[in-house]
């Protein structure tokens, strides 16, 4: 009998609904993870409580917990039929740790990017201060580390390596490419560090803690890395092609913050190849973006250029890599769902 749990899955996981036991196990796990996330961020100090819960309570897609749980199910001996067991408490701890790590990076990113909004609410540093937001992120990082402490040396080491990649990705984004660097390659390296590494780790640890083989662990990691690249590239395109209601961010945030995302890098390539339209659009992008009207004009101009289609094509290549990473697995409802999710990532607003 299907349990009644108010958990929304992102599109792309529709195939799982045909497998009642698997679907219920996933929803039950996600509901418990949501409770565990809330329990993890409880403080006697009112300011610590309010600030750390600010973005958690605002929602989020919970992609990392979903990938963690599904990757763990790949190790279930009954995955082929979908008659899988509910993942253990250790899988939930990994999922909580990964989501808390992601959450903490949002606090720090918003300070560095001077963002106004996150997940449809006022950014933490805007509601309190830069220092408070940074410290709230640090508190959340500490909680994430605590969740992993009892899961074994490899889990702790993997989280440590991932944390380093996250910071390096942010560092590379902050300093920008060196003179000899290709801007697009630099951009992809930033995304690999800031986004793909955490999804790769989520998938890897899910398979690891479920007792998966080393081959399965590496397959899961490769899937997570590639789908993470596709997910972030798609988000960056959506920044100029969708409304704030869809993305949870103010449209044109990346433009306003002068973040050199994929559409802008492709525009610069086009301008260097004597594309007059691209050159005209870059005059808006590189000009004043202090008013809503200026940002709106730049957003509409970028969205109207063929580089958007080029950007989606490149993003689709990463989604295809994610799907191919699963080739070594037997057919199963979980494999199908992961495949469909990768395909959904590059079909959003497209």
N, C-alpha and C positions, 0 to 999 in steps of 0.2 A: 504494500500500500504506500503510495507516494506521500512523503512528508510535506507539510505545508510550511515552507521556510521562505521568508521574504528576502531572497538574494537574487540580484539581477546579473546574469552573465552577459558579457559582450557578445554581439552578433558573431557568428562563426562557430559557435558551439552547438548549433541546432541538432546536429547528428546524435548528440548524446541523449536527447530526450526520448529516443526510441528504445533506450536501454535503461529500464527503470531502476534496477539495482545500482548501476554505475552512476546514473544521474542523481539519485538520492544520496549516494555516498559522497559525491562531489559537493552537492548543496549543503549536506550536513557538515562536512568538513569546513566549508567556507563560512557557514554560520558560526561554527565554533571558533574559527580563526578571527572572525570579527569581534567576538566576545573576548578572545585572548588579547587582541590589539587594544581594546578598551581597558582591560585589566592591567596591561603592561604599562600604561601611561596614567598611573595614579600616584599623586604626590600629596603630602601633607601641606606643602607650601602652595598657597592659592595662585601665585603668579606662575609657578612651574606648571601647575595643573592647567591653568587657562591657556597658556601659550603652547604647550606641547599637544594639547587636544584641539587646538584651533583648526589645523588643517586636517587632522584625522577625522574630526566630526563633520568636515565639509564634504566628505565622501571620497571619490576616486574610483578608478576602474578596477583596482585590485588585480591587475594582470599578473604580477609576480606571484602572489599566492595561488592563482589559478594554474599557472605554468608549473609551480612546485608540486601541487597536488596531482595534476595530470601526469607529470613525469614520474612521480612515485607509482602511479597506477600501471605504468608501462612495465614495472617489475613484477606485477601480480601474475601468478601463473595462469589465471583465468582471464587475462586481459583480452584474449582473442574472442571470447564469447560475451564479454562485458559483465560477467558475473564476478565483479571484483569486490574486495572487502573495503570497508572504510579505512583510509590511511590512519596510521598511528599518531599518537600525541607528539612523537618526535618529528614527524612530517609537519605537523601544525607549528611546532616551534621554529622549524626552518622557515616556513612561510611567514610567520610573524616577524622573524628577524630580517628577512629580505624586504618586507613591506616597510618596516620601521627604518631600515637603512635608506630606502628610497625616499621615505617621508622626510628624514633628516636632511637629505641633500636638497630638497625643495626649499627648506628654510634658508640654507646657505646660498643657493642659486638666486633666490629672489632678492637677497641683500646685494649680491654682486651685480645683478642685472638691473637693480633699482625698479623691480616690477611693482605694479600697482595692485594686481589681483592674482589670485591663485585659487583654482577650484571654485570659482564663482564668488569668493569672499575676499575681503581686503587682505592683502599680503601681511604677514605677521609683523615685519619690520615697519610697515606703515601704520599698523594699529598700535604697536608699542614703540620699539626703536631697533636700530641695527644691532646693537649689542645684545638686547634681549632676544632677538630672533636667532642670532648666532649661538647664544647659550642654550636656547630651547632645542636647536638642532643638535648640539653636543649632548644634551640630556637624552635625546632620542637615540643617538648613536650608542650611548652607554647601555641603554635598555636592549638594543639589538644585540650587542656583544654578550650581554647576560643571558639572552635566550639560547645562544649557541654554546655556552660554556660547558654544558653537560652532554654535548652531542659528539664528542670525540675530537681528537687532534686534527684529523683531516678537515672536518667541518670548520673548525676555528681557523685553520690555516687558509682555507678557501675564502672565507669571509675577509680575512686580513688582506689577501692578495687582491680581492675585489675592491676593497676599500681603497687600497693604493691606486688601482686603476681609475676609480671614480675621481680621486683627487688629481691624478695626473691629467685626466681628461679635462677637468675644470681649469687646471693650470695652463694646458695647451690652448684652451679657448681664450683664456685671459691674455696671454702674451701674443697670441696670433701666430701666423706662419712666419718662419725665417725667410730671408730674401731668396734663398735657393729652393724653398719648398713650393710645391704645387699647392695652391690654395684649396682645391677640391680634395686632394689627398689628405691635407691637414685637417680639413673639416670632417672627413670620414674617420680619421684617427680620434678626433675629439669625441664623436658619437660612440665609437667603439668603447672608449673609456667611460664616458658618462652614462650611457644607457645600455648598450649591448652587454657589457661585462656583468651587470647585475642580473639581467634576464638569463644569461648563460649560467651564472652561479646558482640562480633559483632552480633551473632545470637540473643542473648537475647534482645539487644537494638533495633534491627530491628523489632522484634515481638512486643516489648513494645511500641515503638513510632508509630507503625501502629494500635494500639488499640487492640492488641490480648489479649485473656484471659490469666489468670495466668497459666493455664494448658499449653497453647500453648507456653508461654514465657519459661516455664521450659523445655518443649520438645525441643525447639530451642536451649536453652543453653546446654542441654545434648548432642544434636547432634554436636554442635560446639566444645564442649570439646573433645568428642571422635574422631571426624574427625581431630581435631588439633593434638591429640596424634599420630594418624596414619600418618598424613602428615609429622610431624617432624621425626618420626622413619624412614619413607621411605626416607626422605632427607638424613638422616645419613647413610643409606645403600647405597644410590646412590653415596655418596661421594667416595666410593671405587669400584663402579660398572659401572659408566658412565663417559663420557668425560666432559671436562669443558664446551663445547658448549651446552650440555644438562642441566647441573646443574647451570651454571652461576658462579660457583666457580672453583678455581683451584682444579683438582682432587687430593684427598689425603690431602686436607686442614686440616681436623679434625685430621688425623694421625700426620701430621707435627706439629700441635699445641698441641699434646698430649691430645686431648679431648677424654675421655673414652666413646665412643658411643656404641650402641648396639652390632655391630659385634665384637668389641674388648672385651667387657664384656663377651660375649658368648664364645669367644676364650679362655679367662682366665678360664672360667668354664670348658671348654673341656680339657685344659691343666692340671687343678687340678684333672681331672678324668683320667689322664695318656694317653691323646691323644698326641702321639709323633709329629704328623704333626702340631698341634696347638702350641706345645712348640717350635718347630722350627720357625714357623711364628712369634711368639712373640719375638724371638730373633732379628728379623728384625724390628718389630714394636717398641721395647724398645731400639734398638740400635741407632746409629747416623742416623739422617734424615736431613742432611744438604745440600745434593745435590739432584738434580732432579732424578738422577739414583737411589739413596737410597730410595727416596719416591716412585718412580715407582715400584721398586722391592717389597717393603712392600705392596703397594696397590694391585699388582697382586697376591701376596701370600694370602692376606686376602680374596680377591674376589674368590679365587680358593677353599676355604674351605667350607665344608657343613654347617657351622654356618650361611652362607648367606641365605640359604633356611630356616633355623630355625628362623632367624631374620625376614624374610618376613612372615613366619607363625604367629609370634607374632604380627607383624604389622597388619596383616589381622584380628586378633582378635579385635583390636581397631576399624577397619573399620566396622566390623560386629556389634559392639556395637553402632556405629553411626547410622547404618541402623535400628537396633532394636529400637533405641530411637524414631524413626518416626512412630512406629507401631500404636500409638494412633491417628494418623491423618487420615482423609479421603483421599482416592486416589485422586491424582491430578498430573498435569504435573510438578509442582514444587517439590512435594514429590519424583516423579520419578527421576528428575534431581539431587536432593540432594543425593538420593540413588546411582545413577550412578557415581556421583562425588566421593563418599566415596569408591566405588569399583575401580574407576580409580586411586585413590591415591596409592593403593597397587598393581597396575599393571604396573606402570611406570618402564621401563627398566627391566621388570620381566616376 
